Amino acid sequence: MAPAERRHERVARVLWVTLALNLLVAASKLAYGITTGNLAVSADGYHSALDGCSNICALIGITLARRPPDADHHYGHQKYEILSAMGVSFLLFLAAGQIALESIDRIGEGVDPRHSPWGYPLLLVTLAINALVYRWERREGERLGSPILLADAQHTRSDMLATIGALASVAAVGLGWVWVDLAVALGIGVVIVRAAYAIIGDSIQVLTDRAPIDASEIEAVAASFPDAHVVHRIRSRGTPNQVFIDLSLRVAADLPVREAHELSHEVEDAIRRRFPGVRDVVIHIEPGEGS
C-alpha cells in the first residue's frame, strides 16, 4: 500500500473513533441540558453534536482527497481536505448562532434552569473523553501532516473549554445564581467563533498557495552541491504533507548534459530527505557564462 493511501486510512480511523465518541458525549449533554433547562449544558451538547457533524464532513473530504491525480487535476485532490476543514469552521459558526438564538429565547421567557447533581459526574466524564480525543487528534494530525485532524482537534479543544463553562454553570445554578447559566452559554458561543476563525485563517493560507517551506531553507539544501552555482526562482506550495517545489539551478556552461541531469536528481533527493512532506520537485537547469 502506498504511503499516501496508508496516511488516508490512518486519518479516517481517527475520525471514525472520534465520531463515535462525539455522538455519545453529545447525547449525554443534550439529555441533561434539555431535562433540566440548563442552557449552558445544552449549548455544550450542540457543540459536541456539531463535532460529530464535522467528523462526517472530514471523512467525506479525505475520501475525495485520496483520489489520485487525473487528467483534470494534475496535482491531485488534496485540497478537498482543506475545504473540509473550512466546512468544520462553518459548522462552528452555526453552533454559535444556535446558542445566541437560545439565549435570546431564554431572556424573553424568563424561565430558570433546575439544578441536578448528576450534571457533575456526567460533565467530568465527557471532559475526560474530550481531553483524550484532543491529545490523540493533535498528535496524529501533526504526525500525519493532516490539516483536517488539526482543525478537528481545535474543535474538540473548544468543546473542552465549553464543558468547563458548563460545569461552572451547573455549580452556579445549584447556588441560586441562575444568571450565570446565560452568561456561560454566551461565553461558549464566543469560544466557538474564535475557533472557527482560526480554522478559516489556516485554511486560507493553503488555498491561496502560501509557501509552506521558506525559500531560504530550500536554497541552503540545493546550494550545498558544488556544481549548483546559483539557486534561484524558488517556489513552493501545497499542504504540509504534500508540498510541490520548483526552482532553477545555474551550472557551468560546459557541464555535460548527463552530469547536469544527475545533479538535478541529487538535489531533488536531498530536498526530499530534508523535507519529508515534499511530493514533487521540478528543477530547471540553466547554463552559466563559463566553466
C-alpha positions, -999 to 999 in steps of 0.1 A, spaced: 0 0 0 13 34 -9 23 59 19 -4 83 9 -30 55 10 -18 44 44 -20 81 56 -56 84 45 -66 52 62 -50 63 95 -67 97 93 -100 80 86 -96 56 115 -90 85 139 -121 103 126 -144 73 129 -134 67 165 -138 104 173 -172 105 156 -185 77 178 -172 94 210 -186 128 200 -221 113 194 -220 96 228 -209 128 245 -234 150 227 -263 127 236 -254 128 273 -251 166 274 -283 173 255 -302 148 276 -292 166 308 -295 201 294 -330 196 280 -344 179 311 -330 205 335 -334 235 312 -296 243 317 -288 264 286 -250 262 290 -251 224 291 -274 223 261 -251 247 242 -222 224 251 -243 195 238 -250 212 205 -213 220 202 -205 183 207 -231 173 182 -215 196 156 -182 180 164 -198 148 151 -211 166 120 -176 180 114 -162 144 116 -186 134 89 -175 164 67 -139 154 73 -145 118 63 -161 130 31 -132 153 25 -104 128 29 -123 103 8 -122 128 -21 -87 139 -13 -73 104 -15 -82 102 -52 -50 101 -74 -41 128 -99 -62 127 -131 -65 145 -165 -82 174 -148 -64 175 -115 -27 171 -123 -16 179 -87 -42 155 -71 -72 163 -49 -55 171 -16 -72 205 -13 -106 188 -7 -92 181 28 -87 218 32 -122 225 20 -135 200 46 -115 219 73 -133 251 63 -166 231 64 -158 224 101 -155 262 107 -189 269 91 -205 243 114 -189 261 144 -205 294 133 -238 275 130 -234 263 166 -226 298 178 -257 311 161 -279 285 177 -265 293 211 -272 330 206 -308 323 195 -315 301 225 -300 328 248 -324 354 233 -353 330 239 -342 324 275 -342 362 282 -377 366 267 -392 336 285 -376 343 319 -375 305 328 -349 295 353 -329 262 349 -332 234 375 -302 220 394 -294 183 393 -263 168 409 -260 143 380 -245 171 360 -212 170 378 -201 133 371 -216 135 336 -197 166 325 -165 154 342 -166 121 323 -173 139 290 -145 164 297 -120 135 302 -132 119 270 -127 152 251 -93 157 266 -81 123 254 -96 128 219 -80 163 216 -45 150 225 -49 120 202 -62 140 172 -35 167 177 -7 141 179 -19 122 149 -26 154 129 10 165 135 25 131 128 4 126 96 5 162 85 -33 163 83 -50 198 83 -84 182 89 -73 164 120 -56 195 134 -87 215 126 -109 189 143 -86 189 173 -91 226 177 -129 220 175 -125 194 203 -104 218 223 -131 245 221 -156 218 233 -134 211 264 -135 248 272 -172 248 267 -176 218 291 -156 236 318 -180 265 314 -210 242 316 -196 227 349 -194 262 363 -230 269 352 -243 237 369 -225 248 402 -238 283 399 -274 272 394 -270 250 425 -261 281 444 -290 300 430 -270 322 406 -292 313 376 -279 343 356 -245 326 353 -261 299 330 -269 325 304 -235 342 307 -217 309 303 -237 300 273 -228 333 256 -192 328 266 -192 293 250 -205 310 218 -176 334 218 -151 305 222 -167 286 193 -165 317 170 -128 322 178 -120 285 170 -139 289 137 -119 320 127 -86 302 135 -95 273 112 -105 296 84 -73 315 87 -51 284 84 -72 270 55 -70 302 35 -32 302 38 -32 268 19 -59 278 -7 -40 310 -16 -8 290 -20 12 305 8 47 289 7 47 260 32 86 260 32 108 290 35 127 296 2 160 301 21 158 266 36 153 251 1 182 272 -12 205 260 15 199 224 6 204 229 -32 234 253 -28 253 226 -8 262 210 -41 294 224 -56 281 223 -92 250 243 -82 265 278 -88 232 298 -84 199 286 -69 170 310 -76 133 313 -86 124 290 -57 87 284 -52 67 260 -30 30 254 -24 6 228 -11 -3 213 23 23 203 50 21 166 38 20 173 1 44 201 -10 53 209 -46 86 227 -52 101 242 -83 135 260 -87 162 269 -111 198 258 -109 226 277 -128 255 254 -136 288 258 -155 282 263 -193 305 233 -201 289 209 -176 279 178 -196 241 173 -200 243 139 -183 261 154 -153 236 183 -151 208 158 -152 223 137 -124 228 169 -104 191 177 -106 182 143 -93 208 145 -64 193 179 -55 158 166 -56 167 136 -34 184 159 -9 153 182 -7 130 152 -2 152 139 26 153 173 43 115 179 39 96 146 42 63 162 31 76 171 -4 56 154 -31 73 167 -62 103 188 -72 108 204 -106 143 217 -113 152 238 -143 188 237 -153 204 270 -167 238 273 -182 262 298 -167 286 320 -186 317 298 -184 334 268 -167 
